[in-house]
């Protein structure tokens, strides 16, 4: 095991990889990462688009799928389902060895239903049935309609990765939706001990958006600070939400806390250290999902210390300073949510076009 990834785990943080390809699952790449200390996988439409476009390992399956259907979405779910199943199987020993805490693989609902509650519920059920693995997370965006779907899926005993969270208020709503779902599950006689969830709180995109605005405001002195402060304050909310009597009662019946997962932790600005969104967010009961390049940087020179609960008063002051400087926090996070959906929708649609064209070529 890599020393730095091992230290993250000792300090209570689970390192996951934010990439997935058939080459990794079949040729030992994912197992090598597990040997280094990685204990989970996240995927999204952009990751699948990159994987399908860059490999011929999908050709045989695409050929078979194209003979049965000309619907590119059905073809996509066919190949995505296989990739996710294989990754779940590779990570099964991690899942079993951790008592169901880690070893998860995430598969996201299609982006164009992010604002449709019922369509999200229907697709989440379909994907859970299609993959049929206990260590599967279905990713659902934390839009307002998505929150209703998240609560419903949790109440049905399904494990969910809530994604595209940017603001403190939305994160609080996500945690409450999870608790309501667990409460309903228990009231209906279900067992909450088998349900797991993570709340994917996005980090570097916050700085990317805020820094552009701060530059226009002439406040370069405040650039590069909001993302980490925002995440630290989210962790404070986590401690508040999962400490009340209502939650303790559910915990006594077997419920587990919904962990915060730091997403978008690669550095967007080349002037910032390449491990800045890892080194500054290490703390217990959290996950950090990283692209391979960031994992390599962390393994080489990451500074892994338990710093997540440090400088909270500074984080509060920073948000006040940013507001006084003219930065509209709510507008920043609202824009990022809308853009986040679009950044997944565009590659998803491009991938569908590519799958359709490639399928036709393979059967012609």
C-alpha distance (Angstrom), angle and dihedral (degrees) to the residues before:
residue distance angle dihedral
X1 . . .
X2 3.77 . .
X3 3.81 110.8 .
X4 3.81 96.2 -130.0
X5 3.80 95.9 45.0
X6 3.79 87.5 47.0
X7 3.79 90.3 53.5
X8 3.81 90.8 51.1
X9 3.78 88.5 55.7
X10 3.82 92.7 46.2
X11 3.81 88.3 54.5
X12 3.81 91.1 52.4
X13 3.80 100.3 -100.6
X14 3.80 120.2 123.7
X15 3.83 115.3 -142.9
X16 3.81 112.5 -144.6
X17 3.79 131.6 178.3
X18 3.80 119.8 -119.6
X19 3.80 95.9 -151.9
X20 3.79 136.0 74.5
X21 3.78 133.8 -177.6
X22 3.78 136.6 160.8
X23 3.78 88.7 -118.9
X24 3.81 89.9 60.5
X25 3.80 94.8 48.8
X26 3.81 95.8 44.7
X27 3.79 103.8 34.7
X28 3.79 101.3 45.4
X29 3.79 100.4 -98.2
X30 3.79 95.1 119.5
X31 3.79 92.6 44.5
X32 3.81 89.6 51.7
X33 3.80 89.5 53.9
X34 3.80 90.1 49.3
X35 3.80 88.9 51.8
X36 3.82 87.6 53.8
X37 3.80 90.7 53.6
X38 3.81 106.8 -88.0
X39 3.82 111.2 142.6
X40 3.82 106.0 -180.0
X41 3.80 146.8 22.3
X42 3.79 133.4 -136.4
X43 3.78 125.2 -167.0
X44 3.79 135.8 -178.1
X45 3.82 136.9 179.5
X46 3.81 92.2 -88.5
X47 3.81 90.8 54.2
X48 3.80 92.0 50.4
X49 3.80 91.4 47.1
X50 3.80 89.7 54.9
X51 3.82 92.8 45.7
X52 3.81 96.1 48.8
X53 3.80 94.1 44.0
X54 3.78 93.6 49.1
X55 3.81 102.3 47.9
X56 3.80 141.6 56.0
X57 3.82 90.8 -155.9
X58 3.80 88.3 96.8
X59 3.80 95.9 54.8
X60 3.81 99.4 90.4
X61 3.80 93.3 49.0
X62 3.80 92.3 42.8
X63 3.79 89.7 52.8
X64 3.80 91.3 53.9
X65 3.79 92.8 44.9
X66 3.81 92.5 47.8
X67 3.80 89.5 55.6
X68 3.80 90.0 57.4
X69 3.80 101.5 40.1
X70 3.78 142.7 10.4
X71 3.82 92.1 -154.3
X72 3.83 106.5 110.7
X73 3.81 91.7 -158.0
X74 3.79 91.2 58.1
X75 3.80 89.3 48.0
X76 3.80 90.5 49.4
X77 3.79 94.1 50.5
X78 3.79 88.2 48.8
X79 3.79 94.4 56.9
X80 3.81 94.4 35.5
X81 3.79 90.9 50.7
X82 3.79 90.9 53.2
X83 3.81 92.7 48.8
X84 3.79 92.4 48.5
X85 3.81 93.3 46.3
X86 3.80 91.5 50.7
X87 3.81 91.9 47.6
X88 3.82 90.6 48.3
X89 3.79 89.4 52.2
X90 3.81 92.6 50.1
X91 3.81 89.6 50.1
X92 3.82 95.1 42.8
X93 3.84 93.7 100.1
X94 3.82 89.4 53.3
X95 3.81 90.4 49.5
X96 3.79 92.8 48.6
X97 3.80 94.4 41.4
X98 3.82 92.5 51.9
X99 3.78 94.0 48.3
X100 3.78 91.7 -111.0
X101 3.80 95.6 -52.3
X102 3.81 98.1 111.1
X103 3.79 137.5 9.9
X104 3.81 93.5 84.7
X105 3.80 128.6 148.4
X106 3.81 119.8 -157.8
X107 3.80 127.1 -141.4
X108 3.81 119.3 -175.6
X109 3.78 129.0 -140.2
X110 3.80 113.0 -118.5
X111 3.81 112.1 -78.1
X112 3.80 97.5 -126.9
X113 3.82 92.3 70.0
X114 3.82 95.6 52.8
X115 3.82 91.2 113.5
X116 3.82 96.4 42.0
X117 3.80 112.5 86.5
X118 3.80 99.5 -168.9
X119 3.80 94.7 43.1
X120 3.81 88.8 51.4
X121 3.81 92.2 50.6
X122 3.80 91.9 47.5
X123 3.79 93.5 48.7
X124 3.80 93.9 44.8
X125 3.81 89.4 54.0
X126 3.80 90.8 46.9
X127 3.81 93.0 50.5
X128 3.81 93.3 46.8
X129 3.80 89.1 53.1
X130 3.80 93.4 44.0
X131 3.81 96.3 51.9
X132 3.82 94.6 35.0
X133 3.80 97.6 -170.1
X134 3.82 126.5 132.4
X135 3.82 91.7 -138.4
X136 3.81 95.4 59.1
X137 3.78 124.0 118.8
X138 3.79 117.7 -164.6
X139 3.80 109.4 -148.3
X140 3.79 115.9 -136.8
X141 3.83 121.6 -180.0
X142 3.80 116.0 -118.1
X143 3.79 95.5 -121.0
X144 3.79 115.7 139.7
X145 3.84 91.4 -101.6
X146 3.80 87.3 44.3
X147 3.80 91.6 58.5
X148 3.80 90.3 62.1
X149 3.81 90.4 50.4
X150 3.80 91.2 47.7
X151 3.81 92.7 53.3
X152 3.80 90.7 47.4
X153 3.82 94.4 49.8
X154 3.80 92.4 47.5
X155 3.82 89.2 49.9
X156 3.81 87.2 55.9
X157 3.80 90.9 54.8
X158 3.81 96.8 -106.5
X159 3.81 122.8 143.2
X160 3.80 113.0 -122.0
X161 3.81 137.5 -168.9
X162 3.80 106.6 -153.4
X163 3.80 107.3 -150.6
X164 3.80 141.2 -169.7
X165 3.81 97.4 37.8
X166 3.80 113.7 160.1
X167 3.81 109.8 154.1
X168 3.79 132.7 62.0
X169 3.80 92.5 -128.5
X170 3.80 93.2 51.1
X171 3.80 90.2 48.2
X172 3.80 89.9 53.1
X173 3.82 88.9 51.3
X174 3.82 90.1 50.0
X175 3.81 92.6 52.3
X176 3.80 91.0 48.0
X177 3.81 91.4 49.0
X178 3.81 88.4 53.6
X179 3.80 91.9 50.3
X180 3.81 91.9 47.9
X181 3.79 89.4 50.7
X182 3.80 91.6 51.0
X183 3.82 90.3 47.3
X184 3.80 91.2 53.1
X185 3.80 91.1 46.9
X186 3.81 91.2 53.4
X187 3.82 93.1 44.7
X188 3.81 88.9 53.7
X189 3.79 91.3 53.5
X190 3.81 96.6 -101.4
X191 3.79 127.3 143.9
X192 3.83 111.5 -116.2
X193 3.81 94.4 -169.7
X194 3.80 92.6 86.6
X195 3.81 95.1 51.3
X196 3.79 119.3 96.5
X197 3.78 130.3 178.9
X198 3.79 140.4 175.3
X199 3.80 128.8 -163.5
X200 3.81 109.6 -140.7
X201 3.80 106.7 -145.0
X202 3.80 111.4 -170.1
X203 3.78 117.5 -134.1
X204 3.81 122.4 172.1
X205 3.80 94.8 41.6
X206 3.81 87.2 64.1
X207 3.80 91.6 61.1
X208 3.80 92.5 42.5
X209 3.82 91.3 57.1
X210 3.81 97.0 36.9
X211 3.81 94.5 46.6
X212 3.80 92.1 56.3
X213 3.80 90.0 52.9
X214 3.81 94.0 44.0
X215 3.78 90.8 52.6
X216 3.81 89.5 56.1
X217 3.80 89.0 48.4
X218 3.81 90.6 52.4
X219 3.81 93.0 -118.2
X220 3.79 104.0 124.6
X221 3.81 87.4 149.8
X222 3.81 89.3 72.8
X223 3.80 97.4 47.8
X224 3.80 121.3 116.3
X225 3.80 95.4 21.4
X226 3.80 109.6 87.3
X227 3.81 99.5 71.9
X228 3.79 96.7 58.2
X229 3.81 93.3 40.4
X230 3.81 90.0 49.7
X231 3.81 91.9 51.1
X232 3.81 93.1 47.6
X233 3.79 90.6 52.0
X234 3.81 89.8 48.5
X235 3.80 87.9 56.2
X236 3.79 88.6 53.1
X237 3.82 88.8 53.3
X238 3.82 87.9 50.2
X239 3.79 90.0 56.7
X240 3.80 91.5 48.6
X241 3.80 97.6 47.2
X242 3.79 96.0 45.5
X243 3.80 97.0 47.3
X244 3.81 105.2 63.1
X245 3.78 127.2 105.3
X246 3.81 91.9 -105.5
X247 3.79 91.0 58.8
X248 3.80 94.6 41.5
X249 3.80 89.2 56.3
X250 3.80 90.5 54.4
X251 3.80 91.3 44.7
X252 3.80 89.6 55.2
X253 3.82 87.0 57.8
X254 3.81 92.2 54.1
X255 3.81 104.0 -86.8
X256 3.80 118.1 146.1
X257 3.78 127.6 -147.6
X258 3.78 119.5 -98.9
X259 3.80 102.1 -116.5
X260 3.78 123.2 -137.0
X261 3.79 111.4 -117.1
X262 3.80 118.4 -159.4
X263 3.80 107.5 -139.1
X264 3.80 131.0 179.6
X265 3.80 90.5 36.6
X266 3.79 98.5 151.4
X267 3.79 113.6 104.4
X268 3.81 114.0 -103.5
X269 3.81 94.8 -175.0
X270 3.84 112.4 64.8
X271 3.81 89.1 -152.1
X272 3.82 90.5 67.1
X273 3.83 122.8 79.7
X274 3.80 110.7 -92.4
X275 3.81 93.2 -123.6
X276 3.82 98.1 40.9
X277 3.83 93.8 113.6
X278 3.79 91.5 50.3
X279 3.80 103.2 40.2
X280 3.81 93.6 51.1
X281 3.81 97.8 47.3
X282 3.80 105.9 52.1
X283 3.78 113.4 133.5
X284 3.81 143.3 126.9
X285 3.81 124.7 -72.6
X286 3.79 93.2 19.2
X287 3.80 138.6 112.4
X288 3.79 129.1 -145.3
X289 3.80 115.0 -161.2
X290 3.79 112.8 -163.2
X291 3.79 137.7 179.4
X292 3.79 114.4 -113.6
X293 3.80 93.1 -101.4
X294 3.80 91.5 56.7
X295 3.81 91.7 45.6
X296 3.80 89.5 53.5
X297 3.81 90.1 50.8
X298 3.81 91.9 48.7
X299 3.80 92.2 48.6
X300 3.81 89.4 50.8
X301 3.81 104.5 42.5
X302 3.81 112.0 -9.8
X303 3.81 116.2 144.1
X304 3.79 102.0 -138.7
X305 3.81 112.0 -167.7
X306 3.85 132.3 143.7
X307 3.81 95.9 -102.4
X308 3.81 104.2 134.6
X309 3.81 95.8 104.2
X310 3.81 95.3 42.9
X311 3.82 124.7 106.0
X312 3.82 95.8 13.1
X313 3.81 92.2 148.8
X314 3.80 88.8 52.7
X315 3.81 89.0 52.3
X316 3.82 91.5 53.3
X317 3.81 91.0 48.3
X318 3.79 90.9 48.8
X319 3.80 92.4 56.6
X320 3.82 88.6 50.6
X321 3.81 90.9 48.7
X322 3.80 91.3 49.9
X323 3.80 91.9 51.7
X324 3.81 90.7 48.6
X325 3.81 88.5 50.7
X326 3.80 89.2 56.9
X327 3.81 101.0 -100.6
X328 3.81 111.4 143.4
X329 3.82 103.6 -145.0
X330 3.80 94.5 -170.6
X331 3.79 92.1 50.4
X332 3.81 91.1 49.8
X333 3.80 92.9 52.2
X334 3.82 93.9 42.5
X335 3.81 90.9 52.1
X336 3.79 91.1 48.2
X337 3.81 92.3 52.4
X338 3.81 92.2 52.1
X339 3.80 92.2 44.0
X340 3.80 90.6 45.6
X341 3.79 91.6 59.2
X342 3.80 90.4 47.0
X343 3.81 93.2 47.7
X344 3.79 88.1 59.1
X345 3.81 95.6 38.5
X346 3.81 95.2 55.1
X347 3.84 97.2 54.5
X348 3.81 89.9 40.0
X349 3.80 91.3 57.1
X350 3.81 91.8 42.6
X351 3.78 89.0 52.0
X352 3.81 91.9 50.5
X353 3.81 89.8 53.9
X354 3.79 90.5 48.0
X355 3.81 92.7 48.0
X356 3.79 92.0 48.7
X357 3.81 93.1 49.7
X358 3.79 93.7 43.0
X359 3.80 91.7 47.8
X360 3.78 91.2 53.3
X361 3.80 91.4 49.5
X362 3.79 92.8 49.4
X363 3.82 94.4 53.4
X364 3.81 96.9 39.4
